[in-house]
Amino acid sequence: MVKILSIDGGGIRGIIPAIVLREIETWLRRSGKAYQLADVFDLIAGTSTGALIALGLALPKTLGASAAKRTGKEERRRAAMSSAAIVRLYERRGQEVFPSHFYRRWTVQAVRHKYPPAGLERLLGETFGAATLKDALTNLLITSLDTEKMEPHCFKNRPDRPVWKDDLNFFMRDAARAATAAPTYFPPAHISPVPPNGKLYCLVDGGLFAGNPAMLAYHEATKIFPRDKNFLILSLGTGIVSTGYRYDEIHRWGYLEWVNPAKGFPLAAMMLAGQSEAVTHRLSRMAGVRYVRLNAPLAGASLQMDDARPQNVESLKAIAARLIAENRQAIDHLCELL
């Protein structure tokens, strides 16, 4: 059975799937089944903040040949970060990426990006260093959008096969920067591959087309493992916006209201919710696919993806704890399958 991990986008709300993964990793270690999640999942996919988690889980302690090229006889490489360490990044450094004194600058956001990228880039540089996608401990799919070509640009680490000999390699820090370049929050990433090919790519957050990247991950997995017919997909969300928009509230809205950050970017929120539900609907009905979706309403927490204030982070942690408690049996069963 091919095992896939897919993680949604959602800014600081990424602490929710990170805590769920910490629970799963703890279960697997206690049972003796696995020490690190990169050994469990055959493919890890992430969008936006989910890309940061995916890359963190696949980051090796020492750089070398890609884990995708392992024959099974080579020495197993250790991960540089546990899911618990990723949780701590959200707890301790979220405000470096989303400084509180910029949080309510909605009028500025209407005419330029809300946050300077320095804090995000410093975090990514310190976290990923010189590691590249080909150093990853498992197969990866990281989403972004090429603004010049107006088409998806997915960063990948996959097996060394002739059909993929032209795959471009990138620094992990650059892939993460592109994947998290949410329009109006951060400027686009302007990056080149490793080694440089003379081209700079202008890339933004893949959440524009794949807030939930599980379907993309499934199709990628069918290419990497063409002989396999059974797939287990763990899809982790970053919180459900459970409060909808009534007719009497929105029927007179114009452009500014539909994209108002203070209202949670209603247009983007609806597009992402619809895309995610369409993915869930399709995968949960596909033959040979066991699709496990874990997500929870954002009750008691901010709907904003950039609210990294300590009180909101604590609220998000409480949501993750409830999600785990309410899905205890499903999580235990999932861990048994991994």
Summary of the structure (lengths in Angstrom):
residues: 338
radius of gyration: 19.1
end to end distance: 9.3
largest distance: 64.4
contacts: 1138
relative contact order: 0.18
helix: 46%
strand: 15%
